[in-house]
Amino acid sequence: MPDSRYSAPGLVVIGGGPAGLMAAEMARATGVEVDLYEAMGSVGRKFLIAGKGGLNLTHAEPRPGFDQRYRERAQTVGRWLDDFDADALREWARGLGVDTYVGSSDRVFPLDRKAAPLLRGWVRRLREQGVRFHVHHRWLGWTEHGALRFTTPVGELTVTARATVLALGGGSWPELGSDGAWAPVLAAQGVDVAALQPANCGFDVDWSEHLVQRHAGAPLKPVIAHWYDADGVEHALQGECVLTATGIEGSLIYALSAPLREAITANGEARLWLDLAPNRDLEQLQRDLAKPRAGRSISEHLRRQVGITGAKAALLHEVLGREGMQDPDAIAVAIKRLPLLLTQPRPLAEAISTAGGVRLEALDDGLMLRQHPGVFCAGEMLDWEAPTGGYLLTACYASGVRAGRAAAAHLRSLDTPTG
């Protein structure tokens, strides 16, 4: 049974995801003693699940294009990447015996594409370096005297910490520990926290029952999505997505989730247009569809003349209706620019990642809370977001590097005589 009170001699890291583990590693490398507390029974659970289909560790896109993936936070995240970028991450993985390769779309994977060997090697090395792990310790906040509070299997524990790194994750995947329960705790302490919102998520569309029953789960590939930003500028991106029982999701939609979510917040809805035949121009489609049907059904005519079948054909029926499907020109226009009305993002618990969190303006350059000296924050709990493709993990690692080093420097400053 642990003592109900404990004074940590060095740094306390709360959260065993990539940001927390990296903060622990960086601090320990300076000689600081480190205690890491994790709410779940083991560390890195979301990391393992995210890598189940192949761990996308980082991305090979060169900077500064890489930095721009972080949108309005590009400049700040770029400073983190100055310390620990994609190349540094790949070299770090190599130090754990995990070589990487550049795959499709310049995404970077371990050679075996697995997350577990990297995590096991990392945790083993941290233990050998002297990091102390405490699992099944859920952080509750602070006591009135400033000690950290944890629930444990044997009761509540309070820990007096000289410096703390909070790396508590976002609000998605709550079953893996990222439940966002920290947000009201920090807000009550006067920390400026932006509301947590889903990122890299699907969106709801009001499909007919017929489309849901026949085509939920069907892929759409390749397609080009067109949308307008807040300034009315049109953008386009090619990729793949999936029809769902509630709407639409997939890598293409995840990449657009930030502007689509913002449009819904501003206007109550977002509009997206899909080009279902990226390799054909409108005039060609109009000529092909104007050819006599010779008694064939419209579905067979679409298949023969323009190669539109399955879910794509169903979407045309969904949008145009019975009457519109008798007009070849209307069909051609819809194939090149099929309008979709998105009503809301899917719930936060279903999202791949989280937008919102501790505002970066509440932190100094070392990621220490300005109002709470000695408390640092890192990872997805910070107010930044990025598309999937390795960008999320890279920034989590880089923020952990920065917070861990800054926390170690803060501890050294406490031990340095003044005057």
Secondary structure, DSSP 8 states (H G I E B T S, - for coil): ---SEEE-SSEEEE--SHHHHHHHHHHHHTT--EEEE-SSSSS-HHHHHHTTT----EE---TTHHHHTTGGGHHHHHHHHHHS-HHHHHHHHHHTT--EEE-GGGEEEETT--SHHHHHHHHHHHHHHT-EEE-S-EEEEE-TTS-EEEEETTEEEEEE-SEEEE----SS-GGGT---THHHHHHHTT--EEEEEEES--EE----HHHHHHHTT-EEEEEEEEEE-TTS-EEEEEEEEEE-SSEEESHHHHHTHHHHHHHHHHHS-EEEEEES-TTS-HHHHHHHHTS--TT--HHHHHHHHH---HHHHHHHHHHHHHHHTT-HHHHHHHHHSEEEEE-EE--GGGSSEEEEEE-GGGB-TTSBBTTSTTEEE-GGGBS----TTTHHHHHHHHHHHHHHHHHHHHHHHHHS---
